[in-house]
Amino acid sequence: MKRTSQFRQTAAVSAALLALLFLLPLAVVVPFRDSLFSARDTVDEHEAEPFVPGELDASVTLRVLDGDTVEEMDLGTYLVAVVRAEMPASFEPEALKAQAVAARTYTLYKIRTGGNHGEEADICTDSTCCQAYIAEDRARENWGADADENETKIEAAVHDTDGETILYDGVPILAVFHSSSAGQTRAAGEVWVSDLPYLQAVSSPEQGDAIPNYYSRAEFTAEQFREKVLSALPEADLSGPMDTWLQNAVTDTAGSVETVEVGGVAVKGSTVRSILGLRSACFEWEIQEQTLVFYVTGFGHGVGMSQYGANQMAAEGADYREILTHYYTGVTVEPYVPGEG
């Protein structure tokens, strides 16, 4: 009986210890269960605060055509998406402000002149028609670890220039811009049909060696060149020797081709650029083993503000108003409200 009693006591103690062994961790874990297992506390997802535009930009509502959808948004929100797409976020803050003002001006010019979309929309997100545009989530994917810093810079550029617009005779100008010039911008009349007093040739200080693809090269076989040119200029005569196909080039002070004869047809250098898909109209060419080789400087049409030139001016201490009044001749930069100009 004594052994049985001792055995029962030992078994009871063992059971108690075993229970304690399993219950003790729970006693420690339960008070902290929420912090350990709560999805609310452990998931650290970035939720960006929505952009709050300034008073003047907020007062303008745009109908923005994105694909087949028309979305309404305030001018400031639209401009942030444009600046994200049009200028590298790594650029100087004053250059980003200049870009914001140029983009705002271009948008208000489109509204004032009726735009390209009639009653359907004020502007679109297609860069070949209006201005480039990228939503915040896509931009953040592209930026990676720099997303917060980049978004803050771009939103500040738009907010800090609230309503400021480039004006000539009190109305918004056609504030076109391009990536980089060959040391000088081009007058509108050198590139397009009409000249404009505020789009004249001015010096541009971009540092070519620091700009990606500032110098580029394009090659075309005789067959490739004929196909591209004749599809756009069927009257061109490309039957003779290759060295007669391009003749009598006239260049402007920036070194861009103003006019050139292609197969006997006089065209603008900008037309040749478009036909061949060159990065700019600042080009030279030579024949190498029955291949036409083009050497190109800069990127874009060359009219208005050079973005890399603006960034260089900002790095040298210029503010955004100085940048804009340099690239656009005879203008002022001041607040503007549609309907009041």
C-alpha positions in Angstrom: 0.0 0.0 0.0 2.8 2.3 0.9 4.5 1.7 -2.5 1.2 2.3 -4.3 0.7 5.6 -2.4 4.2 6.7 -3.3 3.7 5.8 -6.9 0.5 7.7 -7.0 2.2 10.8 -5.5 5.1 10.5 -7.9 2.7 10.2 -10.9 0.7 13.2 -9.7 3.8 15.3 -9.4 5.0 14.2 -12.8 1.6 15.0 -14.4 1.7 18.4 -12.7 5.2 19.1 -13.9 4.3 17.9 -17.4 1.2 20.2 -17.5 3.3 23.1 -16.3 5.9 22.4 -19.0 3.2 22.8 -21.7 1.3 25.7 -20.1 4.2 27.9 -19.2 5.0 28.9 -22.8 1.4 29.8 -23.3 1.4 32.0 -20.2 4.3 33.9 -21.7 2.9 34.1 -25.2 -0.7 35.0 -24.6 -0.2 38.5 -23.2 1.8 39.3 -26.4 -0.3 37.4 -28.8 -1.6 40.6 -30.6 1.9 41.9 -31.2 3.2 38.5 -32.4 0.4 37.4 -34.6 -1.7 40.5 -35.5 -1.5 41.2 -39.3 -2.4 44.8 -38.5 0.7 45.4 -36.4 3.3 43.3 -38.4 2.5 44.4 -41.9 4.4 47.6 -42.7 3.1 48.6 -46.1 3.8 52.1 -47.4 0.6 54.0 -47.9 1.5 57.3 -49.6 -0.5 60.4 -48.6 -2.4 61.8 -51.6 -0.9 64.9 -53.1 -2.5 68.1 -52.0 -2.2 70.8 -54.7 -1.9 74.5 -54.1 -5.0 76.7 -54.2 -4.7 77.8 -57.8 -3.9 74.4 -59.3 -6.7 72.9 -57.2 -9.2 75.4 -58.7 -8.6 74.0 -62.3 -10.3 70.7 -63.1 -9.1 68.8 -66.1 -10.6 66.0 -68.2 -7.6 63.7 -68.9 -7.9 61.1 -71.6 -6.0 58.0 -70.6 -6.4 55.3 -73.3 -10.1 55.0 -73.8 -11.0 56.5 -70.4 -11.5 60.1 -69.5 -10.7 60.9 -65.8 -11.3 64.2 -64.0 -8.6 65.5 -61.8 -7.2 68.8 -60.6 -4.4 70.5 -62.5 -1.8 69.9 -59.7 -2.4 66.2 -59.5 -2.1 65.9 -63.3 1.2 67.9 -63.3 2.8 65.7 -60.7 2.2 62.7 -63.0 3.6 64.7 -66.0 6.8 65.8 -64.2 7.4 62.3 -63.0 7.4 61.2 -66.6 9.1 64.1 -68.4 12.1 64.9 -66.2 14.5 62.6 -64.2 13.7 63.0 -60.5 17.5 63.1 -59.8 17.6 66.6 -61.4 18.1 69.8 -59.4 15.0 71.1 -57.5 15.0 74.3 -59.5 15.1 72.4 -62.8 12.1 70.3 -61.6 10.3 73.6 -60.8 11.0 74.9 -64.2 9.7 71.7 -65.7 6.5 72.0 -63.6 5.9 75.5 -64.7 6.5 74.6 -68.4 4.2 71.6 -68.1 1.5 73.8 -66.4 1.9 76.4 -69.2 1.7 73.8 -72.0 -1.5 72.4 -70.4 -3.2 75.8 -70.0 -2.2 76.7 -73.6 -3.9 73.5 -74.8 -7.1 74.4 -72.8 -7.1 78.0 -74.2 -6.6 76.9 -77.8 -9.0 74.0 -77.8 -6.5 71.2 -77.5 -6.5 68.1 -79.7 -9.5 66.2 -78.3 -12.5 68.5 -78.9 -15.3 68.1 -76.4 -14.0 64.7 -75.2 -11.1 65.9 -73.1 -8.8 68.8 -72.3 -5.5 66.8 -72.6 -4.3 63.2 -72.8 -1.5 61.0 -71.4 0.1 60.2 -74.8 3.5 61.9 -75.1 3.3 61.9 -78.9 0.1 64.0 -78.7 0.3 66.0 -75.4 2.7 65.3 -72.5 4.1 62.1 -71.0 2.3 60.9 -67.9 3.0 58.2 -65.3 1.0 57.2 -62.2 2.6 57.1 -58.8 2.5 53.3 -58.4 4.3 52.7 -61.6 6.8 55.4 -60.9 7.6 53.9 -57.5 8.3 50.6 -59.1 10.8 52.2 -61.4 12.4 54.2 -58.6 12.8 51.4 -56.1 14.5 52.5 -52.9 14.5 56.2 -54.0 10.8 56.3 -54.4 9.9 58.4 -51.3 12.7 60.9 -51.9 11.8 61.3 -55.6 8.1 61.6 -55.1 8.7 64.3 -52.4 10.9 66.3 -54.8 8.4 66.2 -57.6 5.4 67.0 -55.5 7.3 70.0 -54.0 8.2 71.3 -57.5 4.5 71.4 -58.4 3.2 72.7 -55.1 5.9 75.4 -54.7 5.1 76.8 -58.1 1.3 76.7 -57.6 -0.4 78.4 -60.5 2.8 80.0 -61.9 2.7 80.1 -65.7 4.9 81.4 -68.6 3.1 84.3 -70.2 3.6 86.3 -73.3 1.4 89.4 -73.7 -0.5 88.1 -70.6 -1.5 84.6 -72.0 0.1 81.1 -71.7 2.7 80.3 -74.3 3.3 77.1 -76.3 5.9 76.0 -73.7 7.6 73.2 -75.6 10.7 71.5 -74.3 13.2 68.8 -75.2 15.9 66.7 -73.6 19.1 68.3 -74.8 20.5 70.7 -77.4 23.8 70.9 -79.2 24.8 74.0 -77.2 22.0 76.1 -78.6 18.2 75.8 -79.0 16.4 76.3 -82.2 13.8 78.8 -83.3 10.3 77.4 -83.9 10.4 78.5 -87.5 13.5 76.5 -88.2 11.7 73.3 -87.2 8.0 73.8 -87.8 5.9 75.9 -90.2 5.4 79.0 -88.1 7.8 81.1 -86.0 6.9 82.4 -82.6 8.5 85.4 -80.9 9.1 83.5 -77.6 10.5 80.4 -79.2 13.8 81.8 -80.5 17.3 80.3 -80.6 19.3 80.8 -77.3 22.4 79.4 -75.8 22.1 76.2 -73.8 24.8 75.0 -71.3 24.3 71.2 -71.1 27.4 69.2 -70.6 27.3 66.7 -73.4 29.8 64.2 -72.0 27.6 63.8 -68.9 24.4 63.1 -70.8 23.4 59.5 -71.8 23.4 59.0 -75.5 24.2 62.6 -76.2 26.2 61.5 -79.2 24.5 58.7 -81.2 25.0 56.9 -84.5 22.5 55.4 -87.0 23.3 53.3 -90.0 21.1 52.5 -93.1 21.8 50.3 -96.0 20.8 51.6 -99.4 17.7 49.5 -99.3 16.7 50.6 -95.8 17.2 54.3 -96.7 15.2 54.0 -99.9 12.3 52.3 -98.2 12.1 54.9 -95.4 12.5 58.0 -97.6 10.3 56.9 -100.5 7.4 56.0 -98.1 7.4 59.6 -96.9 8.8 61.4 -100.0 7.7 59.4 -103.1 8.9 62.2 -105.4 12.5 61.8 -104.3 14.9 60.4 -106.9 17.2 57.8 -105.3 18.2 56.1 -108.5 21.7 57.6 -108.8 24.8 57.0 -106.7 24.4 57.0 -103.0 26.7 60.0 -102.5 24.1 62.1 -104.4 21.1 61.3 -102.3 21.8 63.9 -99.7 23.0 67.3 -100.8 23.2 71.0 -100.1 22.6 70.9 -96.4 22.0 74.3 -94.7 22.8 74.4 -91.0 21.8 76.9 -88.3 24.1 78.4 -85.7 23.5 75.4 -83.4 24.8 73.0 -86.1 21.3 71.5 -86.7 20.3 70.9 -90.3 17.8 73.5 -91.3 17.2 72.2 -94.8 18.7 69.5 -97.0 17.9 68.1 -100.5 16.9 64.4 -100.3 16.8 62.9 -103.8 16.5 66.3 -105.2 13.6 67.3 -102.9 14.3 70.2 -100.4 13.1 69.3 -96.9 13.6 70.5 -93.4 16.2 68.7 -91.3 13.5 67.9 -88.8 11.7 66.0 -91.5 14.7 63.9 -92.2 15.0 63.3 -88.5 11.4 62.1 -88.4 11.7 59.9 -91.4 14.9 58.2 -90.2 14.1 58.1 -86.5 17.2 60.1 -85.6 17.5 61.5 -82.1 17.8 65.1 -83.3 18.2 67.2 -86.5 21.8 68.0 -85.5 23.4 65.4 -87.7 26.2 64.8 -90.2 26.6 61.8 -92.5 29.1 59.8 -94.5 29.1 56.7 -96.7 30.9 53.6 -95.4 30.9 50.5 -97.5 27.6 51.3 -99.2 26.0 52.2 -95.9 24.8 55.7 -94.9 26.1 56.5 -91.4 24.6 59.4 -89.4 26.3 61.1 -86.5 23.8 62.8 -84.2 24.1 65.2 -81.3 21.5 65.9 -78.7 18.0 64.6 -78.3 14.6 66.2 -79.3 13.3 68.9 -81.6 15.6 71.5 -80.0 12.9 74.2 -79.5 12.1 75.8 -76.1 13.6 74.6 -72.9 16.4 72.1 -72.9 15.9 69.9 -69.8 19.6 69.1 -69.4 20.5 72.7 -70.0 18.0 73.7 -67.3 19.5 71.2 -64.9 23.0 72.6 -65.6 21.7 76.2 -65.0 20.2 75.1 -61.8 23.4 73.4 -60.7 25.2 76.7 -61.3 22.8 78.6 -59.1 19.9 79.8 -61.4 16.4 79.6 -60.0 13.4 78.3 -62.0 12.3 81.8 -63.1 15.8 82.6 -64.5 15.8 79.3 -66.3 12.4 79.9 -67.9 13.0 83.5 -69.0 16.3 82.4 -70.5 14.8 79.7 -72.7 11.6 81.5 -73.6 12.2 85.0 -75.0 10.4 88.0 -73.7 8.1 86.2 -71.3 7.0 86.7 -67.7 6.5 84.0 -65.0 3.5 84.7 -62.8 0.3 83.2 -61.4 -2.5 82.7 -64.0 -6.1 81.6 -63.7 -7.9 80.3 -66.8 -10.6 82.7 -67.9 -9.0 85.7 -66.4 -6.3 86.1 -69.1 
